[in-house]
Amino acid sequence: RPGWGKEGRPIDLFANFYKMKFNPRITVYHYDIDIEPKCPKFLRRKLIHHFAQQNKATVFKNGLPVYDGNKNVYSSIKLDVGNDPKTVEVAMPETPDSQARTFKIHIKFAAQIDMSCLEQVLKGSGFGDIPQETLVVADIVVRHFPSLRFTVAGRSVYQPPASNEKHSLGNATEM
């Protein structure tokens, strides 16, 4: 962190991280979702993204929510969801990989998360621990859009190889 540390000598360090800019005074709204019928994680991600794109101007007021691939959606826009779950139907169009299908997404408000504590700690003026939910939101925001384009395996994200770079591993598997 700038302004910290006086001993030793400066070194150049290369790492796989980048500066993240965000509005620290933002409140993030957490929603639990349930999708029917059940479907695999890659399809759930596409479904939630499709729903968000379809409703970007109306429901999300030109913002886009982020999704963890399981049951959690986070949005900077408070959705019109009361204490009872709200159900929406989403029609997924036909693609070369699958036929057109309609899904039901049950959305329920879960929590309101204040992100300002993250800024205070990063500036060095905050004391104590950063609430776990704040770190979870930051992690999901960073991982959301890459997970739509690349292959996710656990906490790792992989770029699919070009078709001429695939290598057979035997037993109908390839890398």
Backbone torsions as a table, in degrees:
resi	resn	phi	psi	omega
1	ARG	NA	140.9	179.9
2	PRO	-60.3	139.4	177.0
3	GLY	85.3	-0.2	-179.1
4	TRP	-110.7	144.8	175.6
5	GLY	83.8	124.7	-178.1
6	LYS	-123.3	-14.5	-174.8
7	GLU	-96.8	163.3	177.9
8	GLY	82.0	-170.1	178.9
9	ARG	-122.4	149.2	179.9
10	PRO	-66.9	144.6	175.2
11	ILE	-134.1	156.9	172.6
12	ASP	-85.9	132.4	-178.2
13	LEU	-129.2	129.2	176.3
14	PHE	-107.6	128.1	-179.0
15	ALA	-142.7	162.7	-178.8
16	ASN	-92.9	62.7	173.5
17	PHE	-141.3	165.9	-179.9
18	TYR	-145.5	161.6	-179.3
19	LYS	-71.8	134.3	-179.7
20	MET	-111.7	122.8	177.3
21	LYS	-101.1	135.9	177.5
22	PHE	-156.1	162.1	176.6
23	ASN	-83.2	107.9	-174.8
24	PRO	-70.2	-15.0	-178.9
25	ARG	-92.7	15.7	-176.1
26	ILE	-84.3	148.9	170.9
27	THR	-108.0	131.6	179.7
28	VAL	-106.8	136.5	-179.6
29	TYR	-104.7	128.4	-177.5
30	HIS	-102.5	131.4	178.9
31	TYR	-126.4	137.4	171.5
32	ASP	-89.0	137.4	178.0
33	ILE	-127.9	155.5	174.7
34	ASP	-137.7	133.6	-176.4
35	ILE	-113.5	132.2	176.0
36	GLU	-124.5	139.0	-9.0
37	PRO	-70.1	164.0	179.2
38	LYS	-59.6	145.7	179.5
39	CYS	-150.3	163.5	-179.0
40	PRO	-67.6	159.6	-175.0
41	LYS	-56.8	-42.6	-178.6
42	PHE	-62.0	-34.3	179.0
43	LEU	-75.2	-36.4	176.6
44	ARG	-60.4	-42.9	178.8
45	ARG	-60.9	-46.2	179.1
46	LYS	-62.9	-39.3	-179.1
47	LEU	-63.7	-48.7	179.9
48	ILE	-64.7	-40.1	178.1
49	HIS	-64.6	-41.8	178.2
50	HIS	-61.7	-45.9	177.7
51	PHE	-59.5	-44.1	-179.3
52	ALA	-65.0	-42.4	179.4
53	GLN	-64.4	-41.4	179.6
54	GLN	-63.2	-32.8	-173.4
55	ASN	-112.9	18.1	-176.3
56	LYS	-57.5	-47.5	-175.8
57	ALA	-74.3	-30.5	-174.7
58	THR	-97.1	-66.4	-175.3
59	VAL	-70.5	-42.2	-172.7
60	PHE	-100.8	6.2	174.9
61	LYS	46.8	49.8	178.0
62	ASN	68.2	15.3	170.6
63	GLY	-106.2	171.2	175.9
64	LEU	-128.6	135.5	177.3
65	PRO	-77.1	165.8	172.9
66	VAL	-116.4	153.4	-172.3
67	TYR	-134.2	138.1	-178.4
68	ASP	-87.8	-3.4	179.6
69	GLY	91.5	-6.3	-179.2
70	ASN	-117.6	-92.7	-176.3
71	LYS	-128.1	7.0	-171.2
72	ASN	-118.6	127.6	174.1
73	VAL	-122.0	136.9	179.3
74	TYR	-122.9	137.9	-178.0
75	SER	-141.8	145.4	174.0
76	SER	-83.1	-6.7	178.7
77	ILE	-106.6	129.9	176.5
78	LYS	-75.4	122.3	-178.3
79	LEU	-83.3	157.5	179.5
80	ASP	-79.9	68.7	-179.9
81	VAL	-127.6	121.8	179.2
82	GLY	-83.5	-152.3	178.8
83	ASN	-74.5	-23.9	178.3
84	ASP	-91.6	143.8	178.6
85	PRO	-59.6	145.0	176.8
86	LYS	-109.0	138.5	-178.7
87	THR	-112.7	131.7	176.3
88	VAL	-125.9	147.5	176.3
89	GLU	-101.8	136.1	179.8
90	VAL	-127.1	125.1	178.0
91	ALA	-96.6	120.0	176.1
92	MET	-90.1	127.4	-179.5
93	PRO	-70.5	162.3	178.1
94	GLU	-68.9	139.8	177.0
95	THR	-128.9	169.7	177.4
96	PRO	-59.7	-25.4	-178.2
97	ASP	-89.8	-21.2	-174.8
98	SER	-153.3	160.4	178.0
99	GLN	-86.0	164.4	179.1
100	ALA	-65.2	139.1	179.6
101	ARG	-144.4	156.2	175.8
102	THR	-113.2	134.8	179.9
103	PHE	-122.1	155.1	172.3
104	LYS	-108.9	130.4	176.3
105	ILE	-113.5	120.5	176.8
106	HIS	-96.4	120.9	-176.0
107	ILE	-114.2	130.1	179.3
108	LYS	-135.0	131.5	177.0
109	PHE	-62.4	135.2	-178.7
110	ALA	-117.1	-44.6	-175.6
111	ALA	-165.3	163.6	174.6
112	GLN	-117.5	128.2	-172.7
113	ILE	-121.0	123.6	178.3
114	ASP	-89.1	119.8	-176.5
115	MET	-89.8	-2.4	-174.8
116	SER	-64.7	-27.3	-179.1
117	CYS	-64.4	-28.6	178.6
118	LEU	-65.3	-43.0	178.2
119	GLU	-64.1	-42.7	-178.5
120	GLN	-61.3	-42.7	179.7
121	VAL	-68.0	-42.7	-179.1
122	LEU	-66.0	-29.8	176.9
123	LYS	-80.7	-12.2	-179.7
124	GLY	90.0	2.6	-179.2
125	SER	-96.6	-11.3	179.7
126	GLY	-89.4	144.5	178.9
127	PHE	-119.8	150.6	178.9
128	GLY	90.1	-168.6	-176.0
129	ASP	-87.1	149.8	171.5
130	ILE	-79.9	130.6	177.9
131	PRO	-55.7	137.0	-177.2
132	GLN	-55.1	-39.9	-178.0
133	GLU	-62.3	-31.5	178.1
134	THR	-66.8	-42.6	178.2
135	LEU	-67.2	-37.1	177.7
136	VAL	-61.6	-45.4	179.3
137	VAL	-60.7	-47.0	-179.8
138	ALA	-59.8	-42.2	179.4
139	ASP	-63.2	-44.3	-178.8
140	ILE	-68.1	-37.8	177.2
141	VAL	-60.5	-44.6	-178.7
142	VAL	-66.8	-36.4	-174.4
143	ARG	-89.1	-17.3	-171.2
144	HIS	-58.2	-61.0	-173.9
145	PHE	-68.5	-38.5	173.3
146	PRO	-60.2	-32.9	-179.2
147	SER	-68.8	-18.5	176.0
148	LEU	-79.6	-26.4	-176.1
149	ARG	-100.8	-27.6	-172.9
150	PHE	-118.6	172.9	179.5
151	THR	-85.3	128.7	179.3
152	VAL	-105.3	129.8	175.4
153	ALA	-134.2	105.7	-175.4
154	GLY	66.2	-125.7	179.1
155	ARG	-98.4	6.7	-178.8
156	SER	-102.6	151.4	179.2
157	VAL	-124.1	129.8	-176.5
158	TYR	-122.9	140.6	174.0
159	GLN	-85.9	128.9	179.2
160	PRO	-62.8	141.9	179.1
161	PRO	-70.8	155.8	173.6
162	ALA	-64.3	154.0	-174.9
163	SER	-58.1	-29.5	179.7
164	ASN	-84.5	-2.0	-178.8
165	GLU	-105.0	2.7	-178.3
166	LYS	-74.1	140.0	179.9
167	HIS	-124.6	131.4	179.8
168	SER	-73.1	134.6	175.3
169	LEU	-104.7	1.4	-178.2
170	GLY	86.1	166.5	179.3
171	ASN	52.4	40.6	176.5
172	ALA	63.7	28.8	174.8
173	THR	-119.5	151.7	178.0
174	GLU	-146.0	159.6	179.8
175	MET	-124.7	NA	NA
